[in-house]
Amino acid sequence: MGIDEEPDAARPAARPRGAHRRAKHRRADIPPEPPRTPVARRALLRWLAVGTAFAAISGEEVLRRSLTGETRLVTPAAVVGSGPPGEGAPMGQDGGHGAAPPDATAAQGTGATGTGPPEQPAPAPTVDQGGRRWSDRAGWGGSPPGPRSAVRITDKVLLDTDAEVGSLLVEPGGSLTFAADRTLTLAAAGNVEIRGTLALAPDGDRVHTLRFPAVDEKRFQGDGMKVVDTDVGLWVTGAGYLRLDGAAKTAWVRAERELRAGDTVVNLAAPPAGWLPGDELAVTPTGPPDQDGFAAAYDLVTVRSVSGTTVTLNTPLKYPHPRVAAGGGVTVGAELLNLTRTVRVEGSAKGRAHVHLTSTRRADVRHTALRWVGPRADTKETWRGPDGTAPVTAPVLGRYGLHFHRLGDATRGTVVEGVVVRDAGSHAFVPHASHGITFRSCVSHETWEDAYWWDGPLDTRTPQQPSDDIVYESCVASRTLLEPNPRAYRLTGFNLGAGTGGKAVDCVAVGVQGATGASGFEWPENSEGVWTFQRCLAHNNLQDGIFVWLNAQRHHVVTEFAAYHNGGWGIEHGAYLNDFDYTASVLYGNAGGGVALHALGRDRGSNFDGLLIDAAGRSDFAVSTARHELAGESVTFSRSRFTGYRRAGIAFRAGADGKPDDVLVLDCEFGGNELWLDPEAGAPRNILLRRAGTTEVLQVRRAGEEGTDRPQWNAVAASVPTLAGQSRPVQVPELRLKDAAAPTGRVGR
């Protein structure tokens, strides 16, 4: 297995149909079940009696910060060879393979442990529009390059005309710059390797395109640091500099009101910058999960005209896109994603290319559309597709949309801004073991595999290699998919992997397809990273909004999260033991319900505080517990409002084959029957209820045990008067989600 190879858990194509999210293996680092101490009555009394500072039942603190408000060259170039397209291009002195940069390993020094601080970007180099012109025959010795030419550039060249080559190598000290005042296309049948400089930075509405029109995905080898002749794409190696710098555009804006099928005029919540006639827009689905195609009802349209916040379309919308009022400050319309950019790097619909960076020099990638990237390979398995029997495919290792490969601290200060990856066969944005990269207002649309991702662990006993200080700001994962869909086990828009200093803020995950455990945002098994996670939205995903399957060693905070109209749960929280705080969040109209609780607490216990969970009549329960693999600390639901459910606010359904429920429900408000104990569940270890506005504490037990019958709960309850304490008011969240992507700008402008 190579250094870029994906773990088994990340390969849906190799996973047996029906594989379940609860793997039958058990991690070696999971300790045996600890002995449980009985409820310490005095400690419990102390915890219940104080309004904002509580001591846990087992003598540990369970309602920490969330309850107190804390959150936390110059020589003539020449045509050096010719041959069949894609062959004959000498990629450096190693016979066609660009060696790993000599200082790349050293650059990883502190990055491997995440000790290097984030850096501010250095000023971008000036793009030289001088040099000899590509169209000047004399510069090529009288014979200009052609479609079968293997071109090697060692001086400064200005591309001033459309061109086709067999392959291209820009050596150190050499540069290829597209003329800024012209619309230009360079087509390469084989690899383009940059050890010097490549710059595409058009003026105004001019368009610069680097195209790979003849990619044969069946020849791809994948893996490793070196350039491979068969793996056709854009490679930036050594100390090469890449500038892809298109015209700035607002990446996405929400509709101001409901959109109806047949509409040709859309009113936006904010004026879009840089949108032009001819721009292609994807309009995201927003309908409820009981509608057919709720996670796939996209409209793909083009702009006829733009005036202020009004956009007129060339064709009418096919689908309705309602505006959703979820409560808690969340009233939002569909996102309109602008997929058009004036810099383009693309393969073709018949052969996908890729972008691979191992350069120790920071790249500048802004406002670029990467299309038909991320090749795939057939496996020996087949599936019954809509057009008949088709092979099950798998991604080619290391050949992704935009891939920063094992660069350590060399990438610190890199900003990827306003970039679109679309129609991709593999991961869109991959900062693999490369630190300090900010992705701002980027869009992944219609891509296979986890959109925002880096290489996972080799197996469930091996930690993931970290990428530190990765920032996703105002980014969108839209229509992430895999075929066949039942193989898309734990598919996600944002894979929040291992590392320190990660941030996901103001991001959107929508239309993620997938099977068991699929989600908009995932904290994956064996890949623990501590993320600042704030004001993110997941909607109209086929399964969950958030999926956590983590045996955490650290404390995690999720705040101001919103999830609506997902086909599973707003939050599905596992795996065995972890400590999470979910605060000030809104979960609305998700088909499974608001929260599915698998995991109990590890050290401090998990807490769901100040949530608004409105099932909107679409699920029996706002919250449901599930099988607990290990006994742990208490989980607490506090100061929250549960409404819109059909049977009960919280269902206790921990199977008798696992560990019992240990849940505290404090100062919560219910829009109907509060609790329900599943008769198939095991006896709970501890369920305590204190309703909002009261001081009485009830111990809830299974029906038939000592206590007052509560038939609507399928349980009995006994008051614990000596444990009565001060009630605290419900904290209904007031989220302020942004209605447009964060502003972006061109390099150095």
C-alpha positions in Angstrom: 0.0 0.0 0.0 1.4 3.4 -1.0 1.7 6.5 1.0 -1.4 8.0 -0.8 -3.5 4.9 -0.6 -6.9 5.2 1.0 -7.9 3.2 4.0 -10.4 0.4 3.6 -12.9 2.4 5.4 -12.7 5.1 2.7 -13.3 2.7 -0.1 -17.0 2.2 -0.7 -16.3 0.1 -3.8 -14.5 -2.5 -1.7 -17.0 -2.6 1.1 -19.7 -5.4 1.2 -23.2 -4.3 0.5 -25.1 -3.5 3.7 -22.0 -2.8 5.8 -23.1 -1.1 8.9 -21.6 2.0 10.5 -21.0 0.0 13.8 -17.9 -1.9 12.7 -17.6 -5.3 14.4 -14.0 -4.7 15.2 -13.0 -2.9 18.3 -10.2 -0.4 18.6 -7.2 -1.5 20.6 -7.1 1.7 22.5 -10.7 1.4 23.8 -10.4 0.5 27.5 -12.6 -2.2 29.1 -15.7 -0.8 30.6 -14.8 1.1 33.8 -16.5 0.2 37.0 -19.4 2.4 37.6 -19.9 4.1 41.0 -23.4 4.4 42.4 -25.1 7.8 42.2 -23.4 10.1 44.8 -26.5 11.6 46.4 -24.7 14.6 47.9 -22.9 15.3 44.6 -26.1 15.1 42.7 -27.8 17.4 45.1 -25.1 19.9 44.7 -25.3 19.7 40.9 -29.0 20.1 40.8 -29.2 22.9 43.3 -27.0 25.4 41.5 -28.2 27.2 38.4 -25.1 27.3 36.3 -22.4 25.3 38.0 -23.1 21.6 38.3 -21.1 18.7 39.7 -21.6 15.4 37.8 -23.3 12.3 39.2 -20.1 10.4 39.2 -18.2 13.2 40.9 -17.1 14.8 37.5 -18.4 18.0 35.9 -20.9 17.3 33.2 -22.3 20.7 32.2 -19.1 22.6 31.6 -18.7 25.7 29.5 -21.9 25.6 27.6 -23.9 26.1 30.8 -21.9 29.1 32.0 -21.8 30.8 28.6 -18.2 29.9 27.8 -17.2 28.8 24.2 -14.6 28.7 23.2 16.4 31.0 -17.6 16.8 32.8 -19.5 17.8 30.7 -22.5 15.9 30.1 -25.7 13.2 27.5 -25.3 13.0 24.7 -27.8 10.7 21.9 -28.9 12.7 19.0 -27.5 10.9 16.1 -29.0 7.8 14.9 -30.7 5.8 11.7 -30.5 2.3 10.4 -30.0 0.1 12.6 -27.9 0.9 12.1 -24.2 4.3 10.6 -24.8 7.8 11.8 -25.3 7.8 14.7 -22.8 10.9 14.5 -20.6 9.7 15.5 -17.2 13.0 16.5 -15.7 16.3 14.7 -15.4 14.9 11.5 -13.8 13.6 10.1 -17.0 10.0 11.4 -16.8 9.4 11.6 -13.1 9.6 14.8 -11.2 11.5 14.0 -8.0 10.2 15.0 -4.6 11.3 18.5 -3.8 14.6 18.3 -1.9 13.4 20.6 0.8 9.9 19.2 1.1 10.8 16.7 3.8 12.5 19.3 5.8 9.6 21.6 5.4 7.4 19.0 7.0 9.4 19.2 10.2 7.1 21.2 12.5 4.1 20.6 10.3 4.1 16.9 11.1 3.3 17.7 14.7 1.4 20.9 14.1 3.9 23.2 16.0 4.3 25.7 13.3 2.2 28.8 13.7 -0.1 30.0 10.9 1.6 32.5 8.6 0.3 35.5 6.7 0.6 35.1 2.9 3.7 36.8 1.4 3.1 39.3 -1.4 2.4 37.5 -4.6 5.0 37.6 -7.4 4.5 39.9 -10.3 3.3 38.2 -13.4 5.6 39.2 -16.3 3.7 39.8 -19.5 7.0 40.1 -21.3 9.1 37.5 -22.9 9.0 36.1 -26.3 5.6 35.3 -27.9 4.4 31.8 -28.5 3.3 32.8 -32.0 6.8 33.9 -32.9 8.1 31.1 -35.1 11.7 32.2 -34.7 11.6 31.6 -31.0 10.9 27.9 -31.8 13.7 27.6 -34.4 11.2 28.2 -37.2 8.9 25.3 -36.4 6.2 26.1 -33.8 5.0 23.4 -31.4 2.1 21.2 -32.5 -0.3 18.6 -31.0 2.5 15.9 -31.0 5.2 18.1 -29.6 6.9 17.6 -26.3 7.7 21.2 -25.3 10.3 22.3 -22.8 10.5 25.9 -21.8 13.6 27.4 -20.1 13.0 31.1 -20.8 10.0 33.5 -20.6 7.2 32.8 -22.9 3.9 34.7 -23.4 1.1 32.6 -24.8 -0.6 34.9 -27.2 -2.6 32.4 -29.3 -4.5 29.2 -28.8 -2.1 26.2 -28.9 -2.0 22.4 -28.7 0.9 20.4 -27.5 1.7 16.8 -26.7 3.1 17.7 -23.3 4.8 20.6 -21.6 7.6 21.1 -19.1 8.4 24.5 -17.7 11.9 24.3 -16.2 13.2 26.4 -13.2 13.8 29.9 -14.4 11.4 29.5 -17.2 7.8 30.7 -17.3 4.7 30.4 -19.4 2.2 33.3 -19.0 -1.1 33.6 -20.8 -1.6 37.0 -22.3 -4.0 38.9 -20.0 -5.8 40.7 -22.7 -6.9 37.7 -24.7 -9.2 34.7 -24.4 -6.9 31.7 -24.8 -6.8 27.9 -24.6 -3.8 25.7 -24.3 -4.6 22.0 -24.9 -2.2 19.3 -23.8 -2.5 15.6 -24.7 0.0 14.7 -22.0 1.3 16.1 -18.7 2.0 19.7 -17.9 4.7 19.9 -15.3 5.7 23.3 -13.8 9.1 23.7 -12.2 9.2 27.3 -13.1 6.1 29.5 -13.4 2.7 29.1 -15.0 0.3 32.0 -14.8 -3.3 32.3 -16.0 -4.6 35.7 -15.0 -7.0 37.2 -17.6 -8.2 40.7 -17.6 -11.9 41.5 -17.3 -14.1 38.8 -18.8 -11.3 37.2 -20.9 -11.1 33.5 -20.3 -7.9 31.4 -19.9 -8.2 27.6 -20.2 -5.7 24.8 -19.7 -7.3 21.7 -21.2 -6.5 18.0 -21.2 -8.8 16.7 -24.0 -7.4 13.2 -24.5 -7.0 11.7 -21.0 -7.2 7.9 -20.8 -8.2 7.1 -17.2 -7.5 3.4 -17.8 -3.8 4.1 -18.0 -3.6 5.8 -14.6 -1.2 4.3 -12.0 -1.8 6.7 -9.1 0.1 7.1 -5.8 3.4 8.7 -4.9 5.2 12.0 -5.2 6.6 11.7 -8.7 5.2 12.7 -12.0 3.8 9.7 -13.9 3.6 9.9 -17.7 0.3 8.0 -17.8 -1.4 10.1 -15.1 -2.2 13.1 -17.2 -2.8 16.4 -15.5 -1.2 19.5 -14.1 1.8 18.9 -11.8 3.6 21.7 -9.9 6.9 20.3 -8.6 10.2 21.4 -7.1 9.9 25.1 -6.4 7.4 25.7 -9.2 5.0 28.6 -8.9 1.3 28.3 -10.0 -0.9 31.3 -10.4 -4.5 30.6 -11.4 -6.2 34.0 -10.9 -9.6 34.6 -12.5 -12.1 37.4 -12.1 -13.6 37.7 -8.6 -17.2 36.5 -8.2 -19.5 36.0 -5.3 -19.4 32.2 -5.0 -22.9 31.8 -3.8 -25.9 33.8 -2.6 -29.3 32.7 -1.1 -32.6 33.4 -2.7 -34.5 36.1 -0.8 -37.8 34.3 -1.2 -39.5 31.1 -2.3 -38.6 30.0 -5.9 -41.4 28.3 -7.8 -41.2 25.9 -10.8 -41.4 28.1 -13.9 -39.8 31.2 -12.4 -37.3 33.0 -14.6 -36.6 35.8 -12.2 -34.8 35.3 -8.9 -34.5 37.9 -6.2 -31.3 37.4 -4.1 -30.7 38.2 -0.5 -27.6 40.2 -1.4 -26.2 41.7 -4.7 -23.7 39.3 -6.3 -20.3 40.7 -7.3 -19.0 39.7 -10.7 -22.0 37.8 -12.0 -22.4 38.1 -15.8 -24.7 36.9 -18.6 -23.9 33.4 -19.5 -22.7 32.4 -16.0 -24.0 28.9 -15.0 -25.8 28.6 -11.7 -26.8 25.5 -9.6 -29.9 26.2 -7.5 -29.9 23.9 -4.5 -32.8 21.8 -3.3 -34.7 22.9 -0.2 -37.9 20.8 -0.2 -39.0 18.6 2.7 -37.6 15.1 3.0 -40.9 13.4 2.3 -40.9 14.6 -1.3 -39.4 12.4 -4.0 -35.9 13.6 -5.0 -35.7 16.0 -2.1 -31.9 15.6 -2.1 -31.4 15.8 -5.8 -33.8 18.5 -7.0 -31.2 20.8 -8.4 -31.8 23.4 -11.2 -28.9 24.1 -13.5 -29.5 27.4 -15.3 -27.7 30.2 -17.0 -27.9 33.9 -16.3 -29.5 36.2 -18.9 -29.0 39.4 -16.9 -28.2 40.8 -13.5 -29.5 44.0 -12.0 -28.7 44.6 -8.3 -30.2 41.7 -6.4 -32.4 40.6 -9.4 -31.2 37.8 -11.7 -33.0 36.9 -14.8 -32.5 33.4 -16.1 -32.4 32.0 -19.7 -34.7 29.1 -18.9 -37.4 28.6 -16.2 -36.8 26.6 -13.1 -37.9 23.0 -13.2 -38.3 22.5 -9.4 -39.7 24.5 -6.5 -37.2 25.7 -4.0 -39.1 26.9 -0.9 -37.8 29.3 1.6 -37.5 27.5 5.0 -38.4 29.1 8.3 -36.8 26.7 10.9 -37.0 29.0 13.9 -34.2 30.2 16.1 -33.3 33.0 13.6 -33.0 30.5 10.7 -35.1 31.6 7.7 -33.2 30.8 4.5 -33.7 30.3 0.8 -32.0 28.1 -1.7 -28.3 28.7 -2.4 -27.5 29.8 -5.9 -24.0 28.6 -6.7 -22.1 30.3 -9.5 -20.1 27.6 -11.3 -18.5 29.8 -13.9 -14.9 31.2 -13.7 -12.6 33.0 -16.2 -9.7 30.6 -15.4 -10.4 27.0 -16.2 -8.4 23.7 -15.8 -10.3 20.8 -17.2 -10.2 17.3 -18.6 -13.1 16.1 -20.6 -16.4 14.3 -20.0 -14.6 11.2 -21.4 -11.3 11.5 -19.4 -10.7 13.3 -16.1 -7.4 15.0 -15.3 -6.1 16.2 -12.0 -4.0 18.9 -10.3 -1.1 17.7 -8.1 1.1 20.1 -6.1 4.3 19.1 -4.4 6.1 22.5 -4.9 7.7 24.1 -1.9 6.6 27.5 -3.2 3.1 28.6 -2.2 0.6 28.5 -5.0 -2.0 31.2 -5.7 -5.3 29.6 -6.8 -8.2 32.0 -7.0 -11.5 32.1 -8.9 -10.7 29.0 -11.0 -13.1 26.3 -12.2 -11.6 22.8 -12.2 -13.8 20.5 -14.2 -13.7 16.9 -15.2 -10.9 16.1 -12.7 -10.4 13.2 -10.3 -10.0 10.0 -12.5 -11.5 6.7 -11.5 -10.6 3.1 -12.2 -12.9 0.1 -12.9 -12.9 -2.7 -10.3 -13.8 -6.3 -10.9 -17.3 -5.8 -9.5 -20.4 -4.7 -11.4 -23.7 -3.2 -10.5 -27.0 -2.8 -12.2 -27.1 0.9 -13.3 -29.8 2.9 -15.1 -28.2 2.0 -18.4 -27.5 -1.6 -17.7 -24.7 -3.5 -16.0 -21.7 -1.2 -15.2 -18.4 -1.7 -13.4 -18.1 -0.5 -9.8 -15.4 2.1 -9.9 -12.9 3.4 -7.3 -10.8 6.6 -7.2 -7.3 6.6 -8.5 -5.0 7.1 -5.5 -3.5 10.6 -5.2 -5.2 11.9 -8.3 -7.8 14.3 -7.0 -9.3 17.7 -8.0 -6.9 20.1 -6.2 -4.3 18.1 -4.3 -1.7 19.5 -2.0 0.5 16.5 -1.4 2.6 16.0 1.8 4.0 19.5 1.9 4.0 20.1 5.7 4.7 23.7 6.6 5.6 24.7 3.1 1.9 25.5 2.4 1.4 27.8 5.4 -0.2 31.0 4.3 -1.7 29.5 1.2 -5.2 30.8 0.3 -7.4 29.0 -2.1 -10.3 31.4 -2.8 -13.4 31.3 -5.0 -12.4 28.0 -6.6 -15.0 25.6 -8.1 -14.4 21.9 -8.5 -17.2 20.3 -10.5 -18.1 17.1 -12.4 -15.2 15.4 -10.6 -14.7 11.7 -10.2 -12.9 12.0 -6.9 -12.2 14.3 -3.9 -12.4 18.0 -4.8 -10.1 19.7 -2.2 -7.3 17.7 -0.6 -4.8 19.3 1.8 -3.0 16.1 2.5 -0.4 16.5 5.3 -0.1 20.1 4.2 -0.6 22.7 6.8 -2.0 26.3 7.1 -4.2 26.4 4.0 -7.3 28.5 3.9 -10.1 27.6 1.6 -12.5 30.5 1.3 -15.7 30.6 -0.6 -14.9 27.5 -2.6 -17.6 25.2 -4.1 -17.6 21.5 -4.8 -20.5 20.5 -7.0 -21.4 17.2 -8.5 -18.3 15.4 -7.2 -17.7 11.8 -6.2 -16.2 10.8 -2.8 -15.9 13.1 0.2 -15.5 16.6 -1.2 -13.3 18.2 1.4 -10.9 15.5 2.6 -7.4 14.3 3.1 -6.0 10.7 3.3 -7.5 8.7 6.1 -5.7 6.1 8.2 -4.7 2.7 6.8 -6.9 0.8 9.2 -9.0 1.4 12.3 -5.9 1.0 14.6 -3.7 3.6 12.8 -4.2 7.3 13.4 -4.7 9.5 10.4 -1.8 11.7 9.4 -2.8 15.2 10.4 -3.2 18.4 8.4 -3.0 21.3 10.8 -4.5 24.8 10.7 -6.9 24.0 7.8 -9.6 26.6 7.4 -12.9 26.1 5.5 -14.6 29.5 5.4 -17.9 30.0 3.6 -17.3 26.8 1.5 -20.0 24.6 0.0 -20.1 20.9 -0.6 -23.0 20.4 -3.1 -24.3 17.1 -4.5 -21.5 14.8 -3.3 -22.2 11.3 -4.7 -21.1 7.8 -5.5 -22.4 5.0 -7.7 -23.9 2.7 -6.7 -25.3 4.7 -3.9 -25.5 1.7 -1.4 -21.7 1.6 -1.6 -21.5 5.2 -0.4 -21.0 4.3 3.2 -20.3 7.3 5.4 -20.0 9.6 2.3 -19.7 13.2 3.5 -19.3 16.7 2.2 -16.7 17.8 4.8 -14.5 15.2 6.4 -13.2 16.9 9.5 -10.0 14.9 9.9 -7.0 14.8 12.2 -5.0 17.9 13.1 -5.0 20.9 15.3 -6.3 24.4 14.6 -8.9 23.4 12.1 -11.9 25.8 11.4 -15.1 25.3 9.6 -17.1 28.5 9.6 -20.2 29.6 7.6 -20.0 26.4 5.4 -22.9 24.6 3.7 -23.3 20.9 2.9 -26.3 20.2 0.7 -27.4 17.3 -1.6 -24.9 14.8 -0.2 -26.0 11.4 -1.3 -24.8 8.1 0.3 -25.9 5.3 2.5 -25.5 4.4 6.1 -23.7 7.1 8.0 -23.5 9.6 5.1 -23.7 13.2 6.1 -23.0 16.8 5.4 -20.2 17.0 8.0 -18.4 14.1 9.6 -16.0 13.6 12.5 -14.5 10.3 11.3 -13.3 7.3 13.3 -9.6 7.3 14.2 -9.1 10.7 12.7 -9.6 13.0 15.6 -9.1 16.7 14.9 -10.3 19.5 17.1 -12.2 22.0 15.0 -13.7 25.4 15.5 -17.1 24.7 14.1 -19.6 27.6 13.9 -22.6 28.8 11.9 -22.5 25.8 9.4 -25.6 24.5 7.7 -26.6 21.1 6.4 -29.7 20.6 4.5 -31.4 18.3 2.0 -28.7 15.6 2.4 -29.9 12.1 1.8 -28.9 10.9 5.3 -27.6 13.1 8.2 -26.6 16.7 8.8 -23.7 15.8 11.1 -22.3 12.3 11.7 -19.9 11.7 14.5 -18.3 8.3 14.8 -15.4 9.2 17.0 -13.9 7.7 20.1 -12.6 11.1 21.2 -9.7 11.9 23.6 -10.4 15.6 23.4 -13.2 18.1 24.0 -15.2 19.3 21.0 -17.6 22.2 20.6 -20.2 22.5 17.8 -22.0 25.8 18.0 -24.7 27.7 16.0 -25.2 24.7 13.7 -28.4 24.4 11.6 -29.8 21.3 9.9 -33.0 21.1 8.0 -34.8 18.7 5.7 -32.2 16.0 5.9 -33.3 12.4 5.2 -31.8 11.1 8.4 -31.0 12.9 11.6 -29.9 16.4 12.1 -27.1 15.1 14.3 -26.1 11.4 14.6 -23.7 11.2 17.5 -21.4 8.2 18.1 -19.4 6.1 18.4 -18.6 4.7 21.8 -17.3 7.4 24.2 -16.6 11.1 23.6 -17.0 14.6 25.0 -18.9 17.0 22.7 -20.8 20.2 23.5 -23.5 21.1 21.0 -24.8 24.6 21.7 -27.2 27.2 20.3 -28.3 25.1 17.3 -31.4 24.5 15.3 -32.6 21.2 13.9 -35.7 21.3 11.8 -37.8 18.9 9.8 -35.2 16.1 9.5 -36.8 12.8 8.6 -35.1 10.7 11.3 -35.4 13.4 14.0 -33.1 15.9 15.7 -30.5 13.9 17.5 -29.6 10.2 17.5 -27.5 9.4 20.5 -25.1 6.4 20.3 -22.2 7.6 22.4 -22.0 8.3 26.1 -19.4 10.6 27.6 -15.8 9.7 28.0 -14.5 12.0 30.8 -16.8 15.0 31.2 -19.8 13.8 29.4 -21.5 15.3 26.3 -23.9 18.1 26.5 -26.7 19.4 24.2 -27.5 22.9 25.5 -29.8 25.6 24.2 -31.1 23.7 21.1 -34.3 24.2 19.2 -35.4 20.8 17.8 -38.6 21.1 15.7 -39.5 17.8 14.0 -42.1 19.6 11.9 -44.4 16.6 12.1 -41.9 14.4 10.2 -40.5 12.2 12.9 -41.8 10.4 15.9 -39.2 11.7 18.3 -37.0 14.9 18.5 -34.3 12.8 20.2 -33.7 9.1 20.3 -31.0 7.1 22.1 -29.5 4.0 20.4 -27.2 1.2 21.3 -24.4 2.2 23.6 -21.3 0.1 23.0 -19.5 1.2 26.2 -20.7 2.6 29.6 -19.5 6.2 30.1 -20.4 9.5 31.7 -23.8 11.0 31.5 -25.1 12.9 28.5 -27.2 16.0 29.2 -29.9 17.8 27.3 -30.4 21.2 28.9 -32.2 24.5 28.3 -33.6 23.2 25.0 -37.0 23.2 23.3 -38.5 20.1 21.6 -41.5 20.4 19.4 -43.3 19.1 16.3 -42.7 15.4 17.0 -45.4 12.8 16.7 -44.9 10.6 19.8 -42.4 12.0 22.4 -39.7 14.6 22.8 -37.0 12.0 23.8 -37.2 8.3 23.2 -34.9 6.0 25.2 -34.1 3.0 23.0 -30.7 1.8 24.0 -30.8 -1.9 23.2 -30.6 -4.5 25.9 -27.5 -6.0 24.2 -25.5 -2.8 24.9 -25.0 -0.5 27.9 -27.9 1.3 29.5 -29.0 4.8 29.0 -27.5 7.5 31.2 -29.2 10.7 30.3 -30.1 13.9 32.1 -32.9 16.1 30.8 -32.8 19.4 32.6 -34.8 22.6 32.1 -36.2 21.7 28.7 -39.5 22.6 27.2 -41.7 20.1 25.3 -44.5 20.6 22.8 -46.2 17.4 23.9 -45.4 14.1 25.5 -42.0 14.4 27.0 -40.5 10.9 27.2 -41.0 7.4 26.0 -39.2 4.2 27.1 -39.0 1.6 24.5 -40.2 -1.8 26.0 -37.4 -3.5 24.0 -34.7 -1.4 25.6 -32.7 -2.4 28.6 -33.2 -0.9 32.1 -31.7 2.6 32.1 -28.8 3.3 34.5 -30.1 6.8 35.1 -32.7 9.0 33.6 -33.5 12.3 35.4 -36.0 14.8 34.2 -36.5 18.4 35.4 -39.0 20.3 33.3 -38.4 24.0 32.5 -39.8 26.3 35.0 -40.0 23.7 37.8 -37.7 22.5 40.6 -39.0 19.0 40.9 -36.6 16.2 39.8 -38.0 12.9 38.6 -36.2 9.6 38.4 -37.6 7.7 35.4 -37.7 3.9 35.4 -39.2 1.2 33.4 -42.9 0.4 33.8 -43.5 -2.1 36.6 -40.8 -0.7 38.8 -41.4 1.4 41.9 -42.9 4.8 41.2 -45.9 6.5 39.8 -47.2 5.2 36.6 -46.7 7.4 33.5 -48.5 5.5 30.8 -47.7 8.1 28.1 -44.0 7.5 28.9 -44.3 3.7 29.1 -42.5 4.3 32.4 -42.8 5.1 36.1 -41.4 8.2 37.8 -40.4 8.9 41.3 -39.8 12.4 42.7 -36.4 13.0 44.3 -37.4 16.0 46.5 -34.0 16.3 48.2 -32.4 16.8 44.8 -34.7 19.6 43.8 -32.8 22.6 42.5 -33.0 26.0 40.8 -34.5 25.9 37.3 -32.9 27.8 34.5 -34.8 29.3 31.5 -34.8 27.7 28.1 -32.3 29.3 25.8 -33.7 29.4 22.3 -30.9 30.1 19.8 -30.8 33.2 17.7 -28.6 32.2 14.7 -27.4 34.7 12.2 -26.4 32.6 9.1 -24.9 34.6 6.3 -26.9 34.9 3.1 -23.9 35.1 0.8 -20.3 33.8 0.5 -17.5 35.7 2.0 -16.1 38.4 -0.3 -13.0 37.4 -2.3 -10.5 39.2 -4.4 -7.8 38.6 -7.0 -4.2 38.0 -6.1 -2.5 41.3 -5.2 -5.5 43.4 -6.1 
